[in-house]
């Protein structure tokens, strides 16, 4: 090794040690950390802003302090600008960063079910509590009928203790209840189903169709077509127009073609309503199609759980009021889930009374009849799913989602 | 086949899908011309061409935003909309032509004597640069393009839906392609382009300024992409920063299908891909249409390796 090389190596080692020390010193043992990993860049940013606001609001209620420890929130981003949405590598990185920081007691997130598949095994292995405010794929917690081969949810559980729970209702609620809405409220007898061929989109379309076929609902499915992202859907919609369905259902997101379908429905003069799931329940969906378009195309978007504008009594109303005071605007759909996730953690941690990952985790997972949040009384079931079984349907009007019905 | 034709009574039958395919096909043809002309002259597959097309659409969108915000708030009046359309159809091709020429000047010209592969990899790099410019410009989500041309059916009762939008696409693309043919056939610069394509060394010996010819080729190819991008925005009504990839891929396939380097070939290839893609969506299902396009490409290249109209003659442009 010549001298220059030696100096270089020595310098690098010193620098590395420096970084290590700085990192070590940064973690004050007197803090208690909540991390959230959500897509903070790209089209879902509007929604995740409200989740983060919800978390901060909950922390404020404890004056950002818990049994003598300072409460700190770390706002992680699992999206990249290039993708415009969540990124598998980033979500996994976030999970690893969270488990290596001893002050982190909970990992709130992610927003997308696909991202959850990345972080769940990592957090499960480390035994760190994970609460998702928005991931709705049923397979994350339960065996999906007809999909046993995938090995879900066992493949995400690396230890025998549950680490994952969620405060939002799953697609098991969303699919069937949407079918109920289409049959009872829209009085539709026939429907055409489209999906985007992705995990979430085709999954929810399948659940919707299964519910349509049941006797109680009895909607006739005129056809089902899987779309890959295309520059237009005119030919498909022309074909559908000839079948004259009472409604069209699209299982997919604003990134996988939702806005373009709405645009081409107008272009092809299709007047039946379009129903989309919570993957399209974001501003990007309305902006991508243009707010004016929805004067001509009737569009309903569903979201598991309760829209904040329907929270008019008790703790729910109190939450809406406080949110408005602090952030100066109305809470959006996911704000309340951010709040609820933080709240259920904070209450359990307060009861445990010490900084202990395992004890807090088990206390949260065992939560029963929780009523300190905004959503009323609920419990986690044996798989970590909420017992809340509600669906809100909103109609797009004047560039906004306006809740019309809660089931 | 009889069944297919029997459906053509209602809007959405065979005739309707065919029309849709032809309209989209002429759009792909416009983009394909840019690929094929550049290839004809310097044998470069310009992978950045699709992303140039995307940037053109973003410029047109920006023009519309500025026009309606700064100049006139009237988004429905015939006069302001017509003026905006003229503005778009003039400025966007100019912008794309300039950008394409600039890219040639900055990235490809210094590599003129390097191995072909170097230039192609550079073009892939330029494609990423353009794509990221688009990402910074309008963000990651699809953006609505103003709906300026009405969707009213011009021949109601005929069972076929032909709208002003369809008329616009054909009314823009066909004259542009005719003008290009006349230009290449009869003008001095066009003749110089053909000469350079046929034999660059001999062309140089005859006193043709090769650099000027290459620059002109990039400018014309870029301008065609610019025209295509405005037509695309008005027709599809939504643009996003990744649209250059899929549409560019279709156009490139069209150029190869028709015989890369061959101008009528690119037009024919574009039309074939448009029609096959839309008929595939209608009769086989949307998820198969892309596979069908590439299956047809493979079959045709198996039997005619030079493409449909490719290189029987040595003339490439």
Interface residues (C-beta under 8 A of the other chain):
Chain A: X41 X42 X43 X81 X82 X83 X84 X85 X197 X225 X226 X227 X228 X229 X230 X231 X232 X233 X234 X235 X236 X238 X239 X241 X242 X254 X255 X259 X260 X263 X266 X267 X268 X269 X284 X287 X288 X289 X290 X293
Chain B: X7 X10 X11 X12 X13 X16 X17 X20 X24 X132 X135 X139 X140 X141 X142 X143 X144 X147 X151 X161 X163 X165 X232 X236 X237 X238 X243 X246 X247 X278 X279 X281 X282 X285 X286 X287 X289 X290
